[in-house]
Amino acid sequence: RVQVDYPYTAQADDELTLRKGAVIALLQRVDENWMQGKLAGKVGVFPISYVTVVEPLPLDEEDEFDDDEFEEEDTRTILVCHYKGRQRDVEIDPSLVSSPTYRGLYRVISHSLGDFDIFLNYRDRDGDLVMIADDDDTALLATEAVAKSASAQGSYVPWQLYITAADDFSVYHVDPYS
């Protein structure tokens, strides 16, 4: 849980508006500047600098170790997602990189974003958005990413997802269902 120290007015639909003194239930850390939480029944993100942590997120079993025993090493696998005009880093299971499945990606991304009315997309070599609708599409995504793998840095996946509203077909050059 966190307590709000400073008021904040949401700048996007996926953000929470914060009142000083409010308590937010933490869901996850989005990146170094943002957290996701639930306030008054709404799930959204908010800037970390506006709150004080009252009860931290529980540690994953992998995180429960003595810092002195290990060198600092990032073992996370991060997928960059573009969602509502903002770039989000989403931690995914490494098996979804080597053998991505539509269902696996959709489950992780929708839960992470708190939005289940979405389409997963990637950009093809021409820069057009391509909807991911099944495992064949995820296989194509992974195949096309091999050429881009040199651009992946550290723990980042060599491909990115572009998340769109499920009812917004205006982002495609052709009707995805034709």
Phi and psi in degrees as a GROMACS rama.xvg file:
@    title "Ramachandran Plot"
@    xaxis  label "Phi"
@    yaxis  label "Psi"
@TYPE xy
-132.2  154.872  VAL-2
-114.532  136.897  GLN-3
-76.9654  125.981  VAL-4
-93.9929  -31.9476  ASP-5
-135.351  143.412  TYR-6
-66.9666  148.438  PRO-7
-145.156  131.51  TYR-8
-99.6122  126.065  THR-9
-55.6992  137.144  ALA-10
-102.919  -11.4457  GLN-11
-146.789  163.998  ALA-12
-60.5559  -27.3437  ASP-13
-90.2209  4.70014  ASP-14
-101.157  154.701  GLU-15
-95.6988  143.31  LEU-16
-88.9504  130.629  THR-17
-110.613  136.266  LEU-18
-108.602  137.294  ARG-19
-55.653  131.861  LYS-20
93.787  -15.5132  GLY-21
-65.5301  151.677  ALA-22
-112.204  128.923  VAL-23
-112.951  133.195  ILE-24
-78.517  122.985  ALA-25
-77.1214  138.354  LEU-26
-110.423  -44.9125  LEU-27
-168.963  163.027  GLN-28
-92.2704  124.377  ARG-29
-80.5223  -48.2924  VAL-30
-159.01  -164.206  ASP-31
-69.4812  -14.9895  GLU-32
-113.626  -13.9571  ASN-33
-131.539  147.372  TRP-34
-126.124  160.149  MET-35
-112.826  138.281  GLN-36
-152.789  -179.29  GLY-37
-124.057  127.924  LYS-38
-137.826  123.92  LEU-39
53.1469  40.438  ALA-40
83.0358  -4.58994  GLY-41
-106.018  134.012  LYS-42
-95.7967  133.073  VAL-43
-167.564  175.752  GLY-44
-101.629  160.155  VAL-45
-154.887  154.984  PHE-46
-73.7474  134.129  PRO-47
-62.3271  -33.5919  ILE-48
-67.1824  -8.8306  SER-49
-96.8623  -0.62458  TYR-50
-133.041  164.632  VAL-51
-119.386  130.786  THR-52
-73.1672  123.128  VAL-53
-96.027  -42.2225  VAL-54
-138.113  111.147  GLU-55
-68.1956  162.299  PRO-56
-61.7153  146.096  LEU-57
-65.6114  146.643  PRO-58
-75.5001  144.47  LEU-59
-70.8598  155.9  ASP-60
-55.3578  -36.6451  GLU-61
-65.2123  -26.8025  GLU-62
-83.7397  -9.84987  ASP-63
-85.277  77.873  GLU-64
-145.533  163.765  PHE-65
-79.2134  120.734  ASP-66
-56.3416  -29.5725  ASP-67
-70.9345  -22.2297  ASP-68
-76.0614  -23.2213  GLU-69
-125.942  146.522  PHE-70
-71.5939  155.32  GLU-71
-68.0059  114.013  GLU-72
-139.347  129.657  GLU-73
-89.4542  108.646  ASP-74
-101.169  7.29598  THR-75
-79.1925  155.44  ARG-76
-114.585  119.741  THR-77
-111.918  130.259  ILE-78
-109.042  125.066  LEU-79
-82.216  126.146  VAL-80
-120.547  138.174  CYS-81
-103.928  119.166  HIS-82
-144.696  120.688  TYR-83
52.1742  45.8041  LYS-84
77.6352  8.07663  GLY-85
-131.052  145.361  ARG-86
-88.9315  131.5  GLN-87
-122.5  136.468  ARG-88
-94.5074  120.77  ASP-89
-117.219  125.282  VAL-90
-77.3186  130.064  GLU-91
-128.85  161.335  ILE-92
-67.5281  133.877  ASP-93
-56.7061  -26.3398  PRO-94
-65.427  -24.2305  SER-95
-74.971  -12.3978  LEU-96
-84.754  -47.6956  VAL-97
-76.513  -32.8494  SER-98
-137.588  71.4694  SER-99
-68.8502  141.271  PRO-100
-122.167  149.456  THR-101
-59.9356  -49.6205  TYR-102
-61.1451  -41.9204  ARG-103
-64.3563  -46.3408  GLY-104
-64.3642  -45.5204  LEU-105
-60.2984  -44.7841  TYR-106
-60.3677  -48.9585  ARG-107
-65.2731  -46.4893  VAL-108
-68.9284  -46.5057  ILE-109
-63.6637  -40.1554  SER-110
-67.8049  -40.5675  HIS-111
-63.4925  -39.984  SER-112
-86.5094  -15.4678  LEU-113
70.5372  25.0462  GLY-114
-134.015  120.611  ASP-115
-107.822  0.384411  PHE-116
-105.814  60.512  ASP-117
-131.991  161.755  ILE-118
-115.284  142.399  PHE-119
-94.6638  137.707  LEU-120
-140.89  162.135  ASN-121
-137.667  165.804  TYR-122
-97.3187  130.919  ARG-123
-81.1528  -177.228  ASP-124
-62.2419  -24.006  ARG-125
-87.4842  -3.85469  ASP-126
89.8769  3.858  GLY-127
-82.47  146.606  ASP-128
-74.1394  135.52  LEU-129
-122.136  123.334  VAL-130
-72.1477  137.598  MET-131
-97.1585  114.701  ILE-132
-117.846  -13.7463  ALA-133
-161.387  -177.386  ASP-134
-67.019  -28.0586  ASP-135
-63.5353  -39.2259  ASP-136
-67.0653  -38.9029  ASP-137
-67.7501  -35.2711  THR-138
-64.1377  -41.4021  ALA-139
-64.0963  -42.4555  LEU-140
-55.6676  -49.5262  LEU-141
-64.1784  -39.7367  ALA-142
-63.9374  -46.6256  THR-143
-65.7381  -27.1613  GLU-144
-73.2454  -22.2303  ALA-145
-55.7344  -40.4509  VAL-146
-65.384  -26.6725  ALA-147
-94.579  -3.09339  LYS-148
-60.1004  -23.8239  SER-149
-65.6398  -23.9185  ALA-150
-84.4506  -10.4037  SER-151
-71.8277  135.683  ALA-152
-119.405  135.012  GLN-153
56.1782  -122.717  GLY-154
-93.3972  11.352  SER-155
-85.0486  138.972  TYR-156
-67.5461  143.47  VAL-157
-75.9432  6.5643  PRO-158
-134.171  160.781  TRP-159
-125.705  152.586  GLN-160
-109.172  147.601  LEU-161
-118.121  116.655  TYR-162
-97.9222  128.024  ILE-163
-126.85  160.076  THR-164
-66.0079  141.364  ALA-165
-63.3629  -20.5708  ALA-166
-104.091  10.79  ASP-167
-106.642  96.1741  ASP-168
-92.842  -1.33578  PHE-169
-68.1385  -16.3693  SER-170
-79.4878  -9.3828  VAL-171
-102.107  146.65  TYR-172
-75.4959  -22.228  HIS-173
-135.031  161.461  VAL-174
-67.8206  118.557  ASP-175
-65.7299  -13.9066  PRO-176
-104.937  9.46983  TYR-177
